[in-house]
Amino acid sequence: QAVADELPPILVTKKFSFLGIDRTGATNSEVLITDVLGQEWLADFEVEKQENGDWRVKGCVVKANPGQRA
């Protein structure tokens, strides 16, 4: 519910693309999200591996995409 309250673009996604994984320090995954209104957002997910081998989101920062990537 916390994600739903703070990050509505993630929940009303029209499409998304994984842009890559950064493993320097923490493991982060960057995702380009397009919402149903066509607005693009960059989501930076920090993930961590659990003792049972599963991966869980530890945190997420979402901001409006300032421009297109080449």
N, C-alpha and C positions, 0 to 999 in steps of 0.2 A: 504494500500500500504506500510506503514511503516513496518508492520510485514513481508510482502513479500520481502522487500529489506534487512532486517536485519536477518531474521530467515528462510531461504529457506527450512531447513529440515521439518518444520511444514507443508509446502505446498506440498511437494513431499513424503508424508508419505505412506509407504507400510502397516504398522500396528502400533497400539498404545495400551497402557494399562494404565489405571488409577491406580496409586500406593497408593493413599490415599489423605486425606484432613487434613490439620493442621489448627486448629482454634485458636491457641495461638497468640494473637495480631491480625494481619491481617489474612484473610482467604486465604490459599494457597492450590493449588491442584498440586500434582506432577504427571507427565505423562512420561512414557517411550515410546519413538518414535523410530521406525526403518524406515530409509529412503529406497528408491528404490535400493540403492547400498548395503544395509545390515548393514550400520553403525547405531549404537544405540546412542541416545541422551536423556538426562534428561531435561525435561522442567518443570520449576517451575512457575506456573501461579498464580499471585495474583489477586483475584476477589473481587468485592464488590457488595453488594445488593443495587439496585436502589430504589428510593421512590415508583416506581410502582410495586416493587416485583421482577423485572427481575435481573439477575446476569450478570455483565459485567466484562471483563478482564481489570484490571487496569495496569498490567505490566506483563512481562514474561522474565525469564532468561533461556537460553538454553545453555547447555554445553555437550561436548562429554561424553558418559557414560564411566567411568574409569574401569568398570568391571561388572560382572554379580551379581545380587542379589540372595541370597539363598532363 
